[in-house]
Amino acid sequence: MKKRWIIIVVGLILFSCMKKNNNPAEDQTIFTGKTGEIKLIVLAPGHFHASLLQKRNMPQVNDSVFVYVATEDVGLKQYLLAIESFNKRDEDPTNWQIIVYTGDDFLNKMISDKRGNVIVLAGNNKEKTGYILSAVDAGLNVLSDKPMAINRKDFLLLEEAYANTEAKNVLLYDMMTERYDLLNIIEKELINDYDFFGELQSGTPEEPAVYMESVHHFYKEVAGTPLIRPAWYYDVEQQGEGIADVTTHLIDLLFWKCFPDQAIDYTTDIGNISSTHWPTEITLAQFTKSTGETSFPNYLQKYIDNSVLKVYANGTLHFNVRNRNVNLKVTWDYEAPEGSGDTFVSVVKGTKAILRTEQNKEQNFIKQLYVQKPEELDEKQFSGNLQKAVEKIQTIYSFVSVSPTSVKGEYLINIPVEQREGHESHFKYVAESFFNFLVNHDMPEWEKANTLAKYYITTQAVKLAEK
């Protein structure tokens, strides 16, 4: 393959007159928070998350971004179109200047060039963990989209990468955007208010302490335009099974909400993992509508039965964390019924209160948070504890309120939609947290431990489901 550089100058500032220095000879490992010292390298972009870190200007991030990729594929084109739209918008435009290298040796070229100090990974997951390890060993910090590992072999590589970060004086971080969702933040506050919530129940495999169910769809339209997915998105060896992908957010939220600032050791704290999986059946017509491809690629042929593609995107996962039972379920349908969308339900059972998050037709497909009184508790005592808990939250989030629903003993935690930021805005907060860790050298130890515990669970679940 031909190897080449493509300089894509976008915005008002020419590459030859960049206001931010981009000399690769500078020390890339010292971070002070000064303007332009974060130098991004985007490696093999294949998912729209690769561009979302650049949706807004961040003073600490250099305007010049280097992209390394094998070919000028759909993922690269979508990334470049997104960056161009950020640069050309009327309100608060960005000034990114993208320098692209294409060639079969893109990984080695990226390592030898070392034109940046933070690698961004969001795309095909088949080689992602190997890229993570290579970047860490080259002395580069890594900010990765989920999932960071989709099978047992990947998990072992991820363990090795984390083990090497200290010697290489770099950080490795998972983009867990859901922590910045306001509903999740408020639910965490309620769970950790002992007077209101009590302690997390132990539950049983049949009646778990925590249950989460997430339903997604392969084919979607945004503003009347189909969301085009790459063909490899339908290959579980490249994208990962549902129980290796979506569940990463669910497990992260579980640890973050129910065991805050605590390191979960997968060798001692996790047990009784079990799982199931089943396929979503995709016709060629559906595949074409979703990807634009007119035939199934060769790598998908082994999943085809009677001209129907079987994608193992659905599954259930059970495990214990510190003797608390957890059940998760992930479903991927092809397309949502007309007038509907993705759905979600979560139930977290405390000894004094039960919290339920629901996103369904009744909620107009907007997540809402409810609290339920356990049967054995006195209603007056429960409502009093709830009111006190909400008053504490109101000292920070004055717009939050509580009101009873038509169900006896149930209350809605009112979080105005206009106060909630959308999913895409959360990526900036993830990046800022990571950049602060680079400057202050204070990434908590539990971040590493809990990330490994999360991927141990998901990759073990895939292994067990395959049996």
Phi, psi and omega in degrees: 000141178293134179258133182200159172259140172236120177262118181250106183265116181232144182102195187263349186253125180286148180303323183289346180236036183301139181282346183245130182296140179228040181282114183293347181283346179295158177293118185269357190256352182258126181239130181239351184093003183287162182300129171078007185279341173279118182244108187279140167239119177263118186255121176047061180297134180215000181225147184297343176298336181300329182268342189292335175296340183253015182294331179234154174293138172231115187308326183289342185264129179297142179294334183270124183236131180260133181242130178239128185206154182291311184221166176279076186266186182299320181300317179295316181298319179294320178300311182295323177296320179296314180297320179299320180294325177293321182288329187261357182292154184288321184262123176052057180291152175267174182229041183291141174238114189259126178245115189253133170246128176241142179162154180299335181266024188303324181291310179297323179295318178299318182291318181288325179291314183046054182280355180220187181228355176227120177271133174251127181238123174202102182176213180305131187268356185297317182253003189301315183295323175297321176297318179302310181298316180299319180293315178300313181296337177273002179081030180248139175286149185231128173243108190245139170289158176279159349279145179275347178206138182237359177206176185299319179299318178298319181301318180296322176295320180295319176302315179297318180300313179296323179296330184272347185297322183293314180296326182271356179057046178230168178243148176234128189219140180265133181284085180264081187292333186294342177295342183260004173285128187299322179299318179294323178298315181290321177298321178300317178300318181292318181298326184263016170262098188299320182300329179269309189269331187077221179247155176295128180295163175281319182067184177225168176303326180279326180232077188291159175289328180228129176227132176224138179225127185233129179242126181235176183220136180293315183259125178221157172240133177245116183055039177081000180250131181298139172280107183280123178257146175293151182302325182294345178300336181268005179254113184294341176283346178250320179269325186101150175292164178302321181283356174255352188246282185301325184295343179300319177293319184295315180292321178300316179295322177302308180299314186294322182277315190266341179225058188296137177059024179244138178276124176265116180268114185295339181282339183235334188262347184247136179206172174053047178285131173215156185201161172223162173210157178206157187270155163264131183266127185239123176280165178298321179298319178293317179300316180296317180298325183276325187249338187084356179277140183268354177211160177285131177297161181303322184291348177263354186301325183290347179260004186263131179226118182054046177069011180245131179277129179252115183250116182280072183260355185248148178184165172240152183216127175237141174200167173252139169235114185050046175068017171257131183277134182230133174237133178233148177219132179234131178230135173240107171271165180291309185214143179286145173304152182304133179085005181238193182192198177298147180233161182205143172217142179218136176231125179235119188257117173257171180286343181240349182199155176240129179253135179227127173253134181221138176226100185210189182300321181300330180261013184056032178060030172246128182299133177231149183249127179240153171237143184233136177283127172299148186304322187281351184272149176287132184298317182296317180294318181296312182295327177293316178295322179296315181298318179295321180296318180292324178297324176296317179296324182294341177293337177253318182242083188296339184278353180281139177217178181223143178211146179289149174261185179283350179271132182299129177079008182246143180226148175261129171274108185280114176239101186307136182300324183293344177270354183263132175273149181285168183306319185294331181288340184290337182295326178298319181292322176299313181298316181297320177299315181296317180296324176295322176298321180296321181285315189266351181054044186230029176296125184299147179297331182293336178300314179293310183299316184287329175294316177295319179298319180299312183283337171296314180298310186293319182286328173294322180298318178297315180299316181290321181296324181294336179283000000 
